[in-house]
Amino acid sequence: MTATLSGYQLLETLHSGSKTVIYRGRRETDNVFVIIKILLCEHPPLPRGLFF
């Protein structure tokens, strides 16, 4: 499954793990190459010990 992100062209998958996917891409407004990290879980759990 390839993700889509408005304003960016995802060129290749650099890493695919159990929680994230990292892509090499290009920002369409100025053609700058970028690295994009996307969480696979829509609502990841808070880390243990993190309290407000």
MIFI-220242 format. One record per atom (N, C-alpha, C): residue in one letter; atom name; x, y, z. Coordinates in nm, 3 decimals, m for minus. Example, Ala and Ser with C-alpha at 12.3 -4.5 7.8 and 13.67 -1.06 7.14 Angstrom:
residues 2
   type   atom         x         y         z
      A      N     1.319    m0.569     0.780
      A     CA     1.230    m0.450     0.780
      A      C     1.320    m0.330     0.780
      S      N     1.285    m0.225     0.708
      S     CA     1.367    m0.106     0.714
      S      C     1.290     0.003     0.787
This chain:
residues 52
   type   atom         x         y         z
      M      N     0.084    m0.118     0.000
      M     CA     0.000     0.000     0.000
      M      C     0.088     0.124     0.000
      T      N     0.067     0.213    m0.095
      T     CA     0.142     0.337    m0.101
      T      C     0.055     0.450    m0.049
      A      N     0.112     0.532     0.037
      A     CA     0.040     0.645     0.093
      A      C     0.036     0.759    m0.007
      T      N    m0.056     0.851     0.014
      T     CA    m0.060     0.975    m0.063
      T      C    m0.058     1.091     0.035
      L      N     0.006     1.198    m0.004
      L     CA     0.016     1.316     0.081
      L      C     0.006     1.437    m0.010
      S      N    m0.096     1.517     0.011
      S     CA    m0.121     1.633    m0.074
      S      C     0.000     1.726    m0.077
      G      N     0.041     1.764    m0.197
      G     CA     0.153     1.856    m0.214
      G      C     0.288     1.789    m0.224
      Y      N     0.290     1.655    m0.214
      Y     CA     0.416     1.580    m0.219
      Y      C     0.402     1.463    m0.315
      Q      N     0.510     1.431    m0.380
      Q     CA     0.517     1.311    m0.463
      Q      C     0.607     1.212    m0.391
      L      N     0.554     1.097    m0.353
      L     CA     0.633     0.995    m0.285
      L      C     0.704     0.912    m0.391
      L      N     0.837     0.913    m0.388
      L     CA     0.916     0.851    m0.494
      L      C     0.955     0.707    m0.465
      E      N     0.992     0.679    m0.340
      E     CA     1.029     0.541    m0.306
      E      C     1.019     0.519    m0.156
      T      N     0.996     0.396    m0.118
      T     CA     0.993     0.357     0.023
      T      C     1.136     0.327     0.066
      L      N     1.183     0.399     0.169
      L     CA     1.317     0.376     0.220
      L      C     1.319     0.271     0.330
      H      N     1.213     0.269     0.412
      H     CA     1.205     0.174     0.523
      H      C     1.059     0.150     0.556
      S      N     1.026     0.027     0.584
      S     CA     0.892    m0.008     0.626
      S      C     0.903    m0.093     0.752
      G      N     0.857    m0.038     0.864
      G     CA     0.863    m0.110     0.991
      G      C     0.723    m0.144     1.040
      S      N     0.715    m0.191     1.163
      S     CA     0.585    m0.231     1.218
      S      C     0.501    m0.110     1.258
      K      N     0.564     0.007     1.282
      K     CA     0.489     0.125     1.327
      K      C     0.496     0.243     1.231
      T      N     0.598     0.248     1.145
      T     CA     0.615     0.362     1.055
      T      C     0.665     0.318     0.918
      V      N     0.646     0.407     0.821
      V     CA     0.703     0.391     0.688
      V      C     0.775     0.521     0.655
      I      N     0.896     0.511     0.600
      I     CA     0.974     0.628     0.563
      I      C     0.988     0.631     0.411
      Y      N     0.954     0.746     0.353
      Y     CA     0.957     0.764     0.209
      Y      C     1.057     0.872     0.170
      R      N     1.113     0.858     0.052
      R     CA     1.185     0.967    m0.013
      R      C     1.085     1.029    m0.107
      G      N     1.074     1.162    m0.102
      G     CA     0.974     1.227    m0.185
      G      C     1.020     1.363    m0.234
      R      N     0.927     1.431    m0.299
      R     CA     0.955     1.563    m0.355
      R      C     0.837     1.654    m0.326
      R      N     0.868     1.773    m0.270
      R     CA     0.764     1.873    m0.246
      R      C     0.731     1.940    m0.379
      E      N     0.605     1.938    m0.417
      E     CA     0.566     1.983    m0.550
      E      C     0.574     2.134    m0.570
      T      N     0.565     2.213    m0.464
      T     CA     0.567     2.358    m0.479
      T      C     0.701     2.412    m0.525
      D      N     0.811     2.349    m0.480
      D     CA     0.944     2.401    m0.515
      D      C     1.043     2.292    m0.557
      N      N     0.993     2.170    m0.577
      N     CA     1.074     2.057    m0.622
      N      C     1.189     2.021    m0.529
      V      N     1.176     2.048    m0.400
      V     CA     1.277     2.011    m0.302
      V      C     1.255     1.865    m0.262
      F      N     1.364     1.788    m0.256
      F     CA     1.355     1.649    m0.212
      F      C     1.344     1.645    m0.060
      V      N     1.258     1.558    m0.009
      V     CA     1.230     1.549     0.133
      V      C     1.226     1.403     0.177
      I      N     1.236     1.382     0.308
      I     CA     1.214     1.252     0.370
      I      C     1.086     1.265     0.452
      I      N     0.994     1.171     0.435
      I     CA     0.864     1.177     0.503
      I      C     0.846     1.049     0.583
      K      N     0.812     1.065     0.710
      K     CA     0.787     0.951     0.799
      K      C     0.639     0.950     0.833
      I      N     0.573     0.839     0.806
      I     CA     0.429     0.826     0.827
      I      C     0.401     0.717     0.930
      L      N     0.319     0.750     1.030
      L     CA     0.277     0.651     1.129
      L      C     0.173     0.559     1.067
      L      N     0.185     0.430     1.091
      L     CA     0.088     0.334     1.040
      L      C    m0.039     0.329     1.126
      C      N    m0.025     0.358     1.253
      C     CA    m0.138     0.358     1.346
      C      C    m0.196     0.499     1.353
      E      N    m0.326     0.512     1.330
      E     CA    m0.388     0.644     1.329
      E      C    m0.381     0.711     1.466
      H      N    m0.395     0.634     1.573
      H     CA    m0.392     0.687     1.709
      H      C    m0.294     0.605     1.792
      P      N    m0.163     0.634     1.781
      P     CA    m0.066     0.555     1.857
      P      C    m0.081     0.577     2.007
      P      N    m0.054     0.475     2.087
      P     CA    m0.066     0.490     2.232
      P      C     0.041     0.584     2.286
      L      N     0.010     0.652     2.396
      L     CA     0.109     0.739     2.459
      L      C     0.218     0.655     2.523
      P      N     0.340     0.704     2.524
      P     CA     0.450     0.630     2.589
      P      C     0.424     0.612     2.738
      R      N     0.472     0.502     2.794
      R     CA     0.457     0.477     2.937
      R      C     0.527     0.587     3.015
      G      N     0.465     0.631     3.123
      G     CA     0.526     0.731     3.208
      G      C     0.501     0.874     3.163
      L      N     0.427     0.892     3.056
      L     CA     0.397     1.027     3.007
      L      C     0.266     1.073     3.067
      F      N     0.274     1.171     3.154
      F     CA     0.154     1.223     3.221
      F      C     0.152     1.375     3.208
      F      N     0.034     1.430     3.207
      F     CA     0.019     1.575     3.198
      F      C    m0.021     1.633     3.331
